[in-house]
Amino acid sequence: MIGRISGRLDWRGSDHVLIDVRGVGYIVYVSERTLRAMPPVGEAVSLYTDLLVREDLLQLFGFPTMLEKEWHKLLMTVQGVGAKASMAILGTLGAEGVGRAITLGDARAVQSAPGVGPKLAQRVILELKAKAPGVMAQGVGLSSAAGAEDMVIEETVPAPRKAVKMDESAARRASASADALSALVNLGYGQGDAAQAVATVAGDMVEADAAALIRAALKVLAPK
């Protein structure tokens, strides 16, 4: 499996590029949004890739971030969504836009992608709505890892058993809120608005993970 390609951009077409990697040219299909962001021909370029394997075809699809690659793989699990439709949706909305549209149930936004009709857009919403916050939370995985390390360090300090459990619970809640806040800011919401939304929902969802907090906060932030 080819997971990433780094080399020199040799050529760009309407929906794909040719990347030279030490003398070997790879044709990589990209979305319109990714194509617009590519550097001029002759400059260095790097893309995360997903390999589509069929009996008579091998195709590489390229993405600027791992998050967008994960969305592509998830979109492809929806019946009726092939690689072309997935790239059209990502090219129109971007990874963050896809996450926001699916989480909020905005089928019209998904339908705005070329070649995506209302029935297919609604199917994308129905099949992926529960999974969207989890994918969005992947963008703040490093924060979660840091939080886990902090908890391990705290556990090395002797303390009464009951107090340790309370500290762990508080640490989990703080980590989930921080991850949710980071994800919302990455989606384009202001720091103050995002923080207020997370604080609003976290008070009633003390055991919620980051994905659940993101879903609830997006509903609070949705235009009335």
Secondary structure, DSSP 8 states (H G I E B T S, - for coil): ---EEEEEEEEE-SSEEEEEETTEEEEEE--HHHHHHS--TTSEEEEEEEEEEETTEEEEEEESSHHHHHHHHHHTTSTT--HHHHHHHHHHHHHHHHHHHHHTT-HHHHHTSTT--HHHHHHHHHHHTTTHHHHHHGGGHHHHHHHHHHHHHHHTS---HHHHHHHHHHHHHHHHHHHHHHHHHHTT--HHHHHHHHHHHHTT-TT--HHHHHHHHHHHHS--
